[in-house]
């Protein structure tokens, strides 16, 4: 038996931690039993170039994220947008980082951000 607060181990039969006055539990929760981390969608984009940029940016900032709908690499043209999901507690930071980029996000593309033709 363990106290969930101070993690003291007690012999079988003890029902309450002497120090913390809380009911004992059979096993201490394992770290992997923690509730799943929540992710929220930050942006979605049809632009594969954006994804690469976003990845390197978030990797550098050590932000936890994943991108859903990334199967487009196998399917050819995007059928549905790739959605960037960032851990909830880091979403705000990710948004600020992404705001510094010139990306063609879904819905905010102006159509005027084509790079100038290359000079040879
Ligand atoms: Zn205790």
Boltz pocket constraint, residues with backbone or C-beta under 6 A from the ligand:
constraints:
  - pocket:
      binder: B
      contacts: [[A, 3], [A, 4], [A, 5], [A, 6], [A, 7], [A, 8], [A, 17], [A, 18], [A, 19], [A, 20], [A, 21]]
      max_distance: 6.0
